[in-house]
Amino acid sequence: MGAGNVYVDLGYADADEMLIKAQLVAKIAEIIKRKGITQTHAAALLEMPQPKLSNLLSGQFRGVSERRLMDCLTKLGRDVQIVVKATPRSRRDGRLSIVFT
């Protein structure tokens, strides 16, 4: 049985960060597809070279910050909101998650 995070299962030290990036990239890819635009057009909107966007969409996002990915979402017409709240009493540590609405 897996940990619920493929990057943990694969032994990555930065597994939580990788999962967050993967979720953001998946949403970017979904929006590009839904808009029906080419990677060239999307790259221009996102102000990045098309080969870099292609790499990003194929899962090569090491070296790309979460902030940069959130900027991509805003350039694609999405609002990004960060909410900080107290953890439930049943957990000692907080956790990071992404909710898409």
MARSEMAR-118604 format. One record per atom (N, C-alpha, C): atom name; x, y, z. Coordinates in nm, 3 decimals, padded with zeros to 5 digits. Example, Ala and Ser with C-alpha at 12.3 -4.5 7.8 and 13.67 -1.06 7.14 Angstrom:
REM MARSEMAR-118604
('N',(01.319,-00.569,00.780));
('CA',(01.230,-00.450,00.780));
('C',(01.320,-00.330,00.780));
('N',(01.285,-00.225,00.708));
('CA',(01.367,-00.106,00.714));
('C',(01.290,00.003,00.787));
//
This chain:
REM MARSEMAR-118604
('N',(00.085,-00.118,00.000));
('CA',(00.000,00.000,00.000));
('C',(00.089,00.124,00.000));
('N',(00.057,00.220,-00.085));
('CA',(00.136,00.341,-00.098));
('C',(00.105,00.442,00.011));
('N',(00.189,00.545,00.015));
('CA',(00.176,00.650,00.116));
('C',(00.074,00.758,00.076));
('N',(00.019,00.748,-00.046));
('CA',(-00.070,00.852,-00.094));
('C',(00.004,00.961,-00.167));
('N',(00.135,00.949,-00.175));
('CA',(00.221,01.043,-00.247));
('C',(00.325,00.960,-00.319));
('N',(00.314,00.954,-00.450));
('CA',(00.405,00.871,-00.529));
('C',(00.551,00.908,-00.505));
('N',(00.577,01.035,-00.477));
('CA',(00.714,01.080,-00.456));
('C',(00.770,01.027,-00.323));
('N',(00.685,01.009,-00.223));
('CA',(00.727,00.944,-00.098));
('C',(00.760,00.798,-00.128));
('N',(00.670,00.734,-00.204));
('CA',(00.690,00.593,-00.238));
('C',(00.820,00.572,-00.316));
('N',(00.858,00.671,-00.396));
('CA',(00.982,00.661,-00.475));
('C',(01.105,00.703,-00.397));
('N',(01.085,00.755,-00.274));
('CA',(01.198,00.789,-00.188));
('C',(01.255,00.928,-00.207));
('N',(01.181,01.019,-00.269));
('CA',(01.230,01.156,-00.286));
('C',(01.233,01.229,-00.152));
('N',(01.342,01.299,-00.126));
('CA',(01.355,01.375,-00.001));
('C',(01.256,01.492,00.002));
('N',(01.227,01.549,-00.116));
('CA',(01.136,01.664,-00.126));
('C',(01.000,01.621,-00.181));
('N',(00.951,01.509,-00.132));
('CA',(00.829,01.448,-00.186));
('C',(00.707,01.540,-00.177));
('N',(00.690,01.609,-00.066));
('CA',(00.573,01.696,-00.051));
('C',(00.577,01.810,-00.153));
('N',(00.695,01.869,-00.170));
('CA',(00.712,01.977,-00.268));
('C',(00.684,01.926,-00.410));
('N',(00.734,01.807,-00.441));
('CA',(00.713,01.750,-00.574));
('C',(00.565,01.724,-00.601));
('N',(00.492,01.676,-00.501));
('CA',(00.349,01.650,-00.518));
('C',(00.274,01.781,-00.544));
('N',(00.305,01.884,-00.469));
('CA',(00.239,02.014,-00.489));
('C',(00.266,02.064,-00.630));
('N',(00.391,02.057,-00.674));
('CA',(00.426,02.101,-00.810));
('C',(00.351,02.019,-00.914));
('N',(00.344,01.889,-00.894));
('CA',(00.275,01.802,-00.990));
('C',(00.127,01.840,-01.000));
('N',(00.065,01.872,-00.888));
('CA',(-00.076,01.911,-00.889));
('C',(-00.095,02.044,-00.962));
('N',(-00.004,02.140,-00.938));
('CA',(-00.013,02.268,-01.007));
('C',(00.007,02.251,-01.157));
('N',(00.105,02.171,-01.196));
('CA',(00.132,02.147,-01.338));
('C',(00.013,02.077,-01.403));
('N',(-00.047,01.982,-01.334));
('CA',(-00.164,01.913,-01.390));
('C',(-00.277,02.011,-01.417));
('N',(-00.296,02.106,-01.327));
('CA',(-00.401,02.207,-01.346));
('C',(-00.366,02.299,-01.464));
('N',(-00.239,02.338,-01.476));
('CA',(-00.196,02.420,-01.589));
('C',(-00.224,02.346,-01.720));
('N',(-00.189,02.219,-01.726));
('CA',(-00.213,02.138,-01.847));
('C',(-00.362,02.129,-01.877));
('N',(-00.442,02.110,-01.776));
('CA',(-00.587,02.101,-01.793));
('C',(-00.644,02.230,-01.851));
('N',(-00.599,02.343,-01.799));
('CA',(-00.648,02.473,-01.847));
('C',(-00.608,02.496,-01.992));
('N',(-00.483,02.465,-02.025));
('CA',(-00.435,02.481,-02.163));
('C',(-00.520,02.396,-02.257));
('N',(-00.546,02.272,-02.217));
('CA',(-00.627,02.183,-02.300));
('C',(-00.769,02.236,-02.313));
('N',(-00.827,02.278,-02.202));
('CA',(-00.965,02.328,-02.203));
('C',(-00.977,02.452,-02.292));
('N',(-00.875,02.538,-02.291));
('CA',(-00.876,02.658,-02.375));
('C',(-00.854,02.625,-02.522));
('N',(-00.801,02.505,-02.547));
('CA',(-00.777,02.463,-02.684));
('C',(-00.666,02.542,-02.753));
('N',(-00.565,02.580,-02.675));
('CA',(-00.455,02.657,-02.733));
('C',(-00.332,02.568,-02.750));
('N',(-00.247,02.607,-02.841));
('CA',(-00.124,02.531,-02.866));
('C',(-00.023,02.560,-02.755));
('N',(00.076,02.473,-02.747));
('CA',(00.184,02.498,-02.651));
('C',(00.257,02.627,-02.685));
('N',(00.270,02.658,-02.813));
('CA',(00.338,02.781,-02.853));
('C',(00.262,02.903,-02.802));
('N',(00.130,02.902,-02.820));
('CA',(00.047,03.012,-02.772));
('C',(00.051,03.019,-02.618));
('N',(00.039,02.903,-02.555));
('CA',(00.043,02.899,-02.408));
('C',(00.177,02.949,-02.356));
('N',(00.286,02.910,-02.421));
('CA',(00.418,02.954,-02.377));
('C',(00.430,03.106,-02.386));
('N',(00.374,03.163,-02.491));
('CA',(00.376,03.309,-02.504));
('C',(00.296,03.374,-02.391));
('N',(00.179,03.318,-02.359));
('CA',(00.097,03.371,-02.248));
('C',(00.172,03.361,-02.115));
('N',(00.246,03.252,-02.099));
('CA',(00.314,03.226,-01.973));
('C',(00.454,03.287,-01.967));
('N',(00.493,03.351,-02.078));
('CA',(00.623,03.418,-02.087));
('C',(00.737,03.323,-02.059));
('N',(00.734,03.208,-02.129));
('CA',(00.843,03.111,-02.118));
('C',(00.863,03.048,-02.256));
('N',(00.982,03.000,-02.283));
('CA',(01.007,02.933,-02.411));
('C',(00.919,02.807,-02.423));
('N',(00.874,02.778,-02.544));
('CA',(00.789,02.660,-02.565));
('C',(00.856,02.531,-02.521));
('N',(00.987,02.511,-02.547));
('CA',(01.049,02.387,-02.499));
('C',(01.043,02.373,-02.345));
('N',(01.055,02.485,-02.275));
('CA',(01.046,02.479,-02.128));
('C',(00.905,02.440,-02.085));
('N',(00.804,02.494,-02.153));
('CA',(00.666,02.456,-02.122));
('C',(00.644,02.308,-02.152));
('N',(00.696,02.263,-02.264));
('CA',(00.683,02.122,-02.300));
('C',(00.745,02.033,-02.192));
('N',(00.863,02.068,-02.146));
('CA',(00.928,01.992,-02.038));
('C',(00.843,01.994,-01.912));
('N',(00.792,02.111,-01.878));
('CA',(00.710,02.126,-01.759));
('C',(00.589,02.034,-01.766));
('N',(00.519,02.036,-01.880));
('CA',(00.398,01.956,-01.896));
('C',(00.427,01.806,-01.902));
('N',(00.551,01.770,-01.929));
('CA',(00.587,01.629,-01.931));
('C',(00.648,01.583,-01.798));
('N',(00.636,01.669,-01.695));
('CA',(00.676,01.628,-01.561));
('C',(00.816,01.669,-01.520));
('N',(00.883,01.746,-01.602));
('CA',(01.017,01.792,-01.568));
('C',(01.008,01.932,-01.507));
('N',(00.972,01.936,-01.379));
('CA',(00.951,02.066,-01.315));
('C',(01.047,02.093,-01.200));
('N',(01.151,02.013,-01.186));
('CA',(01.256,02.047,-01.088));
('C',(01.318,02.179,-01.131));
('N',(01.344,02.264,-01.035));
('CA',(01.402,02.393,-01.067));
('C',(01.299,02.501,-01.097));
('N',(01.172,02.462,-01.102));
('CA',(01.063,02.559,-01.122));
('C',(00.994,02.574,-00.986));
('N',(00.984,02.696,-00.939));
('CA',(00.928,02.718,-00.806));
('C',(00.775,02.709,-00.808));
('N',(00.719,02.681,-00.690));
('CA',(00.574,02.681,-00.677));
('C',(00.519,02.819,-00.713));
('N',(00.592,02.923,-00.676));
('CA',(00.549,03.060,-00.707));
('C',(00.537,03.079,-00.857));
('N',(00.634,03.030,-00.932));
('CA',(00.632,03.042,-01.078));
('C',(00.511,02.969,-01.135));
('N',(00.479,02.853,-01.080));
('CA',(00.364,02.777,-01.127));
('C',(00.233,02.849,-01.093));
('N',(00.227,02.912,-00.976));
('CA',(00.108,02.990,-00.941));
('C',(00.095,03.111,-01.032));
('N',(00.207,03.173,-01.070));
('CA',(00.204,03.283,-01.166));
('C',(00.150,03.236,-01.300));
('N',(00.187,03.115,-01.341));
('CA',(00.133,03.059,-01.466));
('C',(-00.019,03.047,-01.457));
('N',(-00.070,03.004,-01.345));
('CA',(-00.214,02.991,-01.328));
('C',(-00.284,03.126,-01.338));
('N',(-00.225,03.229,-01.279));
('CA',(-00.289,03.361,-01.288));
('C',(-00.284,03.413,-01.432));
('N',(-00.176,03.384,-01.503));
('CA',(-00.168,03.427,-01.644));
('C',(-00.266,03.351,-01.732));
('N',(-00.309,03.235,-01.685));
('CA',(-00.410,03.158,-01.758));
('C',(-00.552,03.192,-01.712));
('N',(-00.564,03.298,-01.632));
('CA',(-00.696,03.347,-01.593));
('C',(-00.754,03.283,-01.469));
('N',(-00.670,03.237,-01.380));
('CA',(-00.719,03.178,-01.256));
('C',(-00.674,03.261,-01.137));
('N',(-00.760,03.272,-01.037));
('CA',(-00.722,03.334,-00.911));
('C',(-00.655,03.226,-00.826));
('N',(-00.552,03.264,-00.755));
('CA',(-00.484,03.172,-00.663));
('C',(-00.493,03.233,-00.525));
('N',(-00.544,03.156,-00.431));
('CA',(-00.562,03.205,-00.294));
('C',(-00.487,03.113,-00.200));
('N',(-00.411,03.171,-00.109));
('CA',(-00.339,03.093,-00.009));
('C',(-00.408,03.117,00.125));
('N',(-00.447,03.010,00.191));
('CA',(-00.518,03.018,00.318));
('C',(-00.434,02.949,00.425));
('N',(-00.411,03.017,00.534));
('CA',(-00.338,02.959,00.648));
('C',(-00.437,02.948,00.763));
('N',(-00.449,02.827,00.818));
('CA',(-00.543,02.806,00.928));
('C',(-00.483,02.712,01.031));
('N',(-00.542,02.710,01.147));
('CA',(-00.495,02.623,01.255));
('C',(-00.520,02.477,01.219));
('N',(-00.432,02.390,01.267));
('CA',(-00.452,02.246,01.245));
('C',(-00.556,02.195,01.342));
('N',(-00.623,02.086,01.307));
('CA',(-00.715,02.026,01.405));
('C',(-00.638,01.971,01.525));
('N',(-00.702,01.958,01.635));
('CA',(-00.636,01.909,01.756));
('C',(-00.584,01.766,01.740));
('N',(-00.640,01.694,01.644));
('CA',(-00.599,01.555,01.624));
('C',(-00.462,01.543,01.556));
('N',(-00.410,01.655,01.505));
('CA',(-00.278,01.654,01.441));
('C',(-00.188,01.756,01.506));
('N',(-00.062,01.721,01.522));
('CA',(00.035,01.813,01.581));
('C',(00.090,01.908,01.475));
('N',(00.126,01.851,01.360));
('CA',(00.187,01.930,01.254));
('C',(00.083,01.969,01.150));
('N',(00.108,02.083,01.087));
('CA',(00.023,02.126,00.977));
('C',(00.059,02.049,00.851));
('N',(-00.019,02.068,00.748));
('CA',(00.013,02.006,00.619));
('C',(-00.025,02.102,00.508));
('N',(00.036,02.079,00.396));
('CA',(00.016,02.162,00.279));
('C',(-00.069,02.085,00.180));
('N',(-00.173,02.149,00.129));
('CA',(-00.257,02.085,00.030));
('C',(-00.308,02.189,-00.068));
('N',(-00.354,02.142,-00.181));
('CA',(-00.410,02.230,-00.283));
('C',(-00.554,02.189,-00.307));
('N',(-00.642,02.287,-00.312));
('CA',(-00.782,02.263,-00.341));
('C',(-00.817,02.343,-00.465));
('N',(-00.865,02.274,-00.568));
('CA',(-00.908,02.342,-00.690));
('C',(-01.060,02.349,-00.691));
('N',(-01.112,02.467,-00.717));
('CA',(-01.258,02.483,-00.723));
('C',(-01.301,02.528,-00.861));
//
